[in-house]
């Protein structure tokens, strides 16, 4: 009991220390600051990357089909697609996991904008009920944020189009604007190339997915109108499927391929075809792999801050031991065992680690929670200073460009379990850093230290 109280008393005195040794020393303060900054940075960086990954998945999940079926031969047209949908819908496994399935037309196109052309992606989906469309009840359609109530009622029969809200903002397209659109309208031939279909469409609504690439490039038509526009008659070029969960993608793909290999399938649809099946995870595989690699590399680089702080802790505790050599000799002469001396100096380092972890953790959570405000404030400050010095020659700086990072806001996902892991790792590293000089202190001979000091 007395020995424990003595260790606690000496540890607390050494922690307070002085400007030469203890927490007030320059080395200890630098180690504390570097470790706190490292912990804070690691939390902010990983929160941003987690947010990006989550936002990408959610936006892609809401914006487009999860599984697409395409015909690899015969110009890519899928005939009798209703029979294919009915065939797949009879599969019990698919029936329980598919949210929506329907014919779709997806193609590149161009929109005329005064004297230039805007490259776009055209997507056509079936809309059975207009009220469900404007009420955002259709699972295969993005969220409608603004529309013309009177005109959108004729969406299935007239040349009308829905465009992304971001596209409308960039190109100054208003509700009711007439857009001239060009798409490939027939089969390709070596003699004359491909026919082009050109029509004018009226903008009747804006959609928003939160995925910047969708909201600036995609336009939506109703399927009957698109079939006439693309000269596909009663055919489509895709079957679009949405499922309940990301975990169901691969198993659903296997079930779909198994159904296509069924000997009775071609008899059911009335023609021979070779269908390919792709999932959204496969289409975006390179993007997610790159994002994961970036996350790993940056995490390692930032974690080096914490390791650097731990190395500084070694020097700090070593300086404390040298400053307290005589006190160590007296304590050991009075009967304090080497394990007690070891514990005293190890605890000194761990206390610094705990405090740095707490400060870094709290500041990291605060910065991550208010990152949008902080970044916008920095952007305004930089642009204000730049305009003051360069006037009209200054080009506004955007710290998080939308066309690079896709999103209209900075996504942040704070993982409490990860924060606990980082702060625990920083504390353990501090203890390890303090152990080696503490072990040297524990091995000092009390007679020699008292005599020499």
Secondary structure by P-SEA (a helix, b strand, c coil): caaaaaaaaaaaaaaacccccccccaaaaaaaaaaaaaaaaaaaaaaaaaaaaaaaaaaaaaccccbbbbbccccccccaaaaaaaaaaacaaaaacccbbbbbbbbbbbbbcccbbbbbbbbbbbbccaaaaaacccccccccccccccccccccccccbbbbaaaaaaacccccbbbbbbcccbbbbccccbbbbbbbbbbccccccccccccccbbbbcaaaaaaaacccccccccccccccccaaaaaaaaaaaaaacccccccccbbbbbbbbcccccaaaaaaaaaaaaaaaaaaaaaaaaaaaaaaaaaaaaaaaaaaaaaaaaaaacccaaaaaaaaaaaaaaaaaaaaaaaaaaaaaaaaaaaaaaaaaaaaaaaaaaaacccccccccccccccccccbbbbbbbaaaaaaaaaaaaaaaaaaaaaaaaaaaaccaaaaaaac
